[in-house]
C-alpha cells in the first residue's frame, strides 16, 4: 500500500513537470540541454522509467521558474513535505 502511494506521488510529479513544460512550450530537448542529460534520459524520467535525483528536480523547477518553499509548521515538526509556488515574474 505504501509503495502505491509513493508511486502515485511520483506520477503526479512527472505529470506536473510535463504540464509546465507544455504550458511554457519547453521541449524535452531544451530540458535535456539545461540538465546536461541525454534527451532519452529526460523521456525515461518523465515516463517513470527512471527516477529523478533531488538535484535534477531542483534544476527542473529552477528552469521552469517554480519556487520550492517549506511549510514552516511542518518544518518545525521535522517533516519534509514541500509546497510548490509559482515564482512571481
Buried (B, 14 or more C-beta within 10 A) or exposed (E): EEEEEEEEEEEEBBEBBEEBBEEEEBEBEBBBEBBEBEBEBBEBBBEEEBEBEEEBBEBBBEBBEBEEEEEEEEEEEEEEEBEEEEEEE
